[in-house]
Amino acid sequence: MKDEGRFNPARFRSAVLLEYSRRLTTLRERMTDSEYFAQALVTLGEALIKLKTICQTRDNNPKRVVCFGIGSFTRNYQALHQLAFILCAQKHFSIKEAIFFDPVFRKCEKSILQRLGCLVMPDNCEAKYEADIQTLFYLPHCPNCLTNNLLWRNWRRKHLKNIILINNSFESLSCSKPERLLRLDSNYILDIMSYAVELPLEDDYEVNNVFNDLSVHIFPPANLPQEGSEIWQEKEPPAYKDVEMISAEGFAKLSIN
């Protein structure tokens, strides 16, 4: 006789997947009706118009979404709301490709993303991802070193112009601590700040501490130093001590289900 009370891991994971898929669907519906999302679209639209005008491109919509460090959205309500936002933005701008990575993703979270047509990176690139086409990067409330790595990987005019970056405000970061301390994990951010255009995202969302202190950052070519300038000299990859980021080596040792 079968023990009906015995714990079934597969059945449990399936139940979790269905429950959080349902919650995410509900949140996406609420997100599209929220004042925060409407205003965020206006701000993103302003950024895209600036890039289109300066770069003189016909199509100013991003071709890809890349999201790093959103967190475990079945364990953290902020992460679930942030996921709902970027999925709604993807739909609004008709962006076909969406790629996600976080070393803390569980199997069920990867399954949810894949069912939504998103790709999940198998390896930890530590946000060192090349913007070979116009890409909307989403790094809400991530450690500074991830943004720093992204900038290092794209430290060329031809790549920076392809980046539309939603992350922690550069301006707020610059005021948060002395420069000598910021240089430990944010040197590329500091070096590019004066050339970037920052458009703050107003935080009037119904849930606290989800979208606070986020901005859209773009890097119009007209603002950037010319090719051959000293700033573009090739540099060693960033190295960090005592930071929050899970490294590629650390990720390889993890086993999160």
C-alpha positions in Angstrom: 0.0 0.0 0.0 1.4 3.4 -1.0 2.2 5.9 1.7 0.1 8.9 0.6 1.8 11.1 3.2 5.3 10.5 2.0 7.1 13.6 0.7 7.4 13.7 -3.0 10.2 16.1 -4.2 9.1 16.1 -7.8 5.5 16.8 -6.9 6.6 19.6 -4.5 8.8 21.3 -7.2 5.9 21.1 -9.6 3.5 22.7 -7.1 6.1 25.5 -6.5 6.5 26.1 -10.2 2.7 26.4 -10.7 2.2 28.6 -7.7 5.0 31.1 -8.6 4.0 31.1 -12.3 0.5 32.1 -11.2 1.9 34.8 -8.9 4.1 36.1 -11.6 1.2 36.3 -14.1 -0.9 38.3 -11.6 2.0 40.6 -10.8 2.6 41.3 -14.5 -1.0 42.3 -15.0 -0.8 44.6 -12.0 2.6 46.0 -13.2 1.3 47.0 -16.6 -1.5 49.0 -14.9 0.8 50.7 -12.3 1.8 54.3 -12.5 5.4 53.3 -11.8 5.6 51.2 -14.9 3.9 53.9 -17.0 6.4 56.5 -15.9 9.3 54.0 -16.3 8.3 53.5 -19.9 8.3 57.2 -20.5 11.8 57.5 -19.0 13.0 54.5 -21.1 11.5 56.1 -24.2 13.4 59.3 -23.5 16.6 57.4 -23.3 15.9 55.5 -26.6 15.0 58.7 -28.3 18.3 60.3 -27.2 20.2 57.3 -28.6 18.2 57.3 -31.8 18.8 61.0 -32.4 22.5 60.9 -31.6 23.3 57.6 -33.3 20.9 58.4 -36.2 19.5 54.9 -36.2 16.1 53.9 -37.7 15.0 51.4 -35.1 15.7 52.5 -31.5 14.2 49.6 -29.7 16.6 47.2 -27.9 17.2 43.8 -29.5 17.9 41.9 -26.3 17.3 41.9 -22.6 20.0 40.7 -20.3 19.3 40.5 -16.6 22.0 39.8 -13.9 21.6 39.4 -10.2 17.8 39.6 -9.8 17.9 37.1 -7.0 15.7 34.1 -6.0 12.3 35.2 -7.0 10.5 32.3 -5.3 12.1 33.4 -2.0 12.2 37.2 -2.3 9.2 39.3 -3.0 11.4 42.2 -4.3 12.9 39.9 -6.9 9.5 38.7 -8.0 8.3 42.3 -8.6 11.6 43.2 -10.4 11.2 40.1 -12.6 7.6 41.2 -13.4 8.9 44.6 -14.4 11.5 43.5 -16.8 9.2 40.9 -18.5 6.6 43.6 -19.0 9.2 45.9 -20.4 10.4 43.2 -22.8 6.8 42.7 -24.0 6.2 46.5 -24.4 9.3 47.0 -26.6 8.7 43.7 -28.5 12.2 42.4 -27.5 12.4 38.8 -28.6 15.5 37.7 -26.7 15.7 37.7 -22.9 18.7 36.2 -21.0 18.9 35.7 -17.3 21.6 34.7 -14.8 21.9 34.6 -11.1 24.0 32.1 -9.2 21.2 31.6 -6.7 18.5 30.6 -9.2 16.8 27.3 -8.1 15.8 24.6 -10.6 12.2 25.7 -10.4 13.1 29.3 -11.1 15.1 28.3 -14.2 12.1 26.3 -15.3 9.7 29.2 -14.9 12.0 31.5 -17.0 12.4 28.8 -19.7 8.6 28.3 -19.9 8.3 32.0 -20.5 10.7 31.7 -23.5 13.7 33.2 -21.7 17.2 31.8 -21.8 19.2 31.0 -18.6 22.9 31.2 -18.8 24.6 27.9 -17.9 27.8 29.6 -16.7 28.6 32.6 -14.5 30.2 35.2 -16.7 30.2 37.6 -13.7 28.3 40.2 -15.9 31.2 40.4 -18.4 28.8 40.3 -21.3 29.5 42.0 -24.6 26.8 44.3 -26.0 27.3 43.4 -29.7 23.7 44.7 -30.4 21.6 47.2 -28.6 20.8 45.6 -25.3 18.7 46.5 -22.3 20.7 45.4 -19.2 18.8 45.1 -16.0 20.8 44.9 -12.7 18.5 46.1 -9.9 20.2 46.6 -6.6 23.2 44.5 -7.7 26.7 44.8 -6.2 28.7 47.5 -7.9 31.3 45.0 -9.2 28.8 43.5 -11.6 28.2 46.8 -13.3 31.9 47.5 -13.2 32.5 44.1 -14.9 29.9 44.9 -17.6 31.5 48.2 -18.4 35.0 46.7 -18.5 33.8 44.1 -21.0 32.3 46.8 -23.2 35.1 49.4 -22.8 34.9 50.6 -26.4 32.8 53.3 -28.0 31.2 50.8 -30.4 29.9 48.6 -27.5 29.0 51.3 -24.9 26.6 52.9 -27.4 24.7 49.6 -27.4 24.0 49.6 -23.7 20.8 50.8 -22.0 21.4 50.1 -18.4 18.9 50.0 -15.6 20.7 49.7 -12.3 21.7 51.6 -9.1 22.1 55.3 -9.7 25.6 56.3 -10.7 25.0 59.7 -9.1 23.9 58.2 -5.8 26.9 55.8 -5.9 29.4 58.7 -6.3 28.1 60.4 -3.2 27.9 57.2 -1.1 31.5 57.0 0.1 35.0 58.5 -0.6 36.4 57.9 -4.1 39.4 55.9 -2.8 36.9 53.3 -1.4 34.7 53.4 -4.5 37.7 52.7 -6.7 38.0 49.2 -5.0 34.9 47.9 -6.9 33.6 50.7 -9.1 36.6 52.2 -11.0 35.0 51.8 -14.5 31.8 53.3 -13.2 33.6 56.3 -11.9 35.6 56.7 -15.1 32.5 56.7 -17.4 30.1 58.7 -15.2 30.9 62.1 -16.7 30.2 60.7 -20.2 27.0 58.9 -19.3 23.4 60.3 -19.4 21.5 59.3 -16.3 17.7 59.4 -16.2 16.3 58.6 -12.7 13.3 56.2 -12.4 10.8 57.8 -10.1 9.9 55.4 -7.3 6.2 55.6 -6.5 5.7 51.9 -6.6 3.1 50.4 -4.3 5.6 48.1 -2.6 8.6 49.6 -0.8 12.3 48.8 -1.4 11.7 47.2 -4.8 12.7 50.0 -7.3 14.3 52.6 -5.1 17.4 54.5 -6.3 17.3 53.0 -9.8 18.2 54.9 -13.0 18.4 54.4 -16.7 22.0 55.0 -18.0 23.0 55.4 -21.6 26.4 56.2 -23.3 25.8 58.3 -26.4 28.8 58.2 -28.8 28.8 62.0 -29.0 29.5 62.2 -25.3 32.4 59.6 -25.4 36.1 60.4 -25.9 37.3 59.7 -29.5 39.0 56.5 -30.5 42.6 56.5 -29.6 42.1 58.5 -26.4 44.0 57.3 -23.4 40.8 56.2 -21.6 40.3 53.4 -24.1 43.7 51.8 -23.4 43.3 48.0 -22.8 43.3 47.2 -19.1 43.5 44.1 -17.0 40.2 42.5 -15.9 38.9 43.9 -12.6 39.9 42.0 -9.5 38.1 42.4 -6.2 38.5 41.6 -2.5 35.7 41.4 0.1 32.8 41.9 -2.4 29.3 40.5 -2.4 29.6 38.9 -5.9 29.6 35.1 -6.3 32.6 34.5 -8.6 32.6 32.0 -11.5 34.9 29.8 -9.4 32.5 30.0 -6.5 29.5 29.3 -8.7 31.2 26.1 -10.0 31.2 24.8 -6.5 27.6 25.5 -5.8 24.8 23.0 -6.0 21.5 24.8 -5.6 18.2 22.9 -6.3 
